[in-house]
Amino acid sequence: MVRGVLALLVLGVLTGGASLWFINSALVAPLSVPAQGLRMDVETGSNLSRVVHSLAADGVVKHPRLVLGYARIKKLGHIHPGEYMIPAGSNAMDLVARLNRGDVTRYRVTLVEGWTFQQALSQIRASQRIRATDAGASVQSAAQALGIEGNPEGRIFPDTYIYRSGTSDLDLLRQANQRMDKVLAEEWEKRGNDLPYDSPYDALIMASIVEKETGVPWERDEIAGVFVRRLDKGMRLQTDPTVIYGMGAKYDGNLRRADLRQRTPYNTYVISGMPPTPIALPGREAIHAALHPKPGKSLYFVAKGDGSHYFSETLSEHNKAVRQYQLQRRSDYRSSPGKVQEN
């Protein structure tokens, strides 16, 4: 009798130990995931049971009930929708933890300083796993969807944005627009004195010009200083990037003297003051420079061919610099943007 009871106890211990070993092995054993990993989408409204049983049907998970029981005991049953990458070698516990944390795959898109709104929009819509919308199909419809009246140029902030699969083009545009509003407001609050701007939008216009004219970062505030002094003196800005922007698709990479005489709302060789809108996406540094122009007396500058500029106080000095740097160009001459004439 006693021997029989002892035998049953020993059998129970062995059976329980075997069960624990089996459960533990089932949870820590690698899932059937290919060497390049497994990409999976969890839809909004889905739950862990549905996901695990789907993976079991595909042969990825071998013991779905054990996995769900583990998640219930550990209180890891809540999951997040999105796209997941399950690396090779992951086990069931890794899977449950990843779904519970919402460790979804994230993508990034970079909008570059000096780009136009159209260039940024095209980049966003061409990015991986972005959901393109009808409203984001054109600059005009995107602006309307964002609640921006008129030309939205310059109204989104150039930066690197992180997003999830299924994010729409408008979602990213809205984030970039809100970021620009925040940065502009912050910089406007810290602006210098005696500036020729009536509003933060005026500063944004100037910042876009500074962004396009700047070849080397340390010249931003000096270039801004030239333009601010020209405005103060009632001089035309005479800046080539505004002419190029106004030409639109007609610009073929070369700016001719005839183009400088062609009247458009953006041709600062013809109009007084600043153009009606920004001409590009300015970064924070360009905005800061526009609001903190470098003091001085220079009223002109010309590209030297190495990305930097020569600054002059008088027209005669400027013309001399033009002859030196523009009319006798080196073979490795470069300037931004493109091939341009004197300012």
Sequence and secondary structure as in RCSB ss.txt:
>XXXX:A:sequence
MVRGVLALLVLGVLTGGASLWFINSALVAPLSVPAQGLRMDVETGSNLSRVVHSLAADGVVKHPRLVLGYARIKK
LGHIHPGEYMIPAGSNAMDLVARLNRGDVTRYRVTLVEGWTFQQALSQIRASQRIRATDAGASVQSAAQALGIEG
NPEGRIFPDTYIYRSGTSDLDLLRQANQRMDKVLAEEWEKRGNDLPYDSPYDALIMASIVEKETGVPWERDEIAG
VFVRRLDKGMRLQTDPTVIYGMGAKYDGNLRRADLRQRTPYNTYVISGMPPTPIALPGREAIHAALHPKPGKSLY
FVAKGDGSHYFSETLSEHNKAVRQYQLQRRSDYRSSPGKVQEN
>XXXX:A:secstr
 HHHHHHHHHHHHHHHHHHHHHHHHHHHSB S  TT EEEEE TT  HHHHHHHHHHTTS S HHHHHHHHHHTT
      EEEEE TT BHHHHHHHHHHT   EEEEE  TT  HHHHHHHHHTSTT B  SGGGSHHHHHHHHT  S
  TT S  SEEEEETT BHHHHHHHHHHHHHHHHHHHHHT  SS S SSHHHHHHHHHHHHHH SSGGGHHHHHH
HHHHHHHTT     HHHHHHHHGGG  SB  HHHHHS  TT TTTSSS  SS SS   HHHHHHHHS   S   E
EEE SBS EEEESSHHHHHHHHHHHTTT  TT B SSSB    
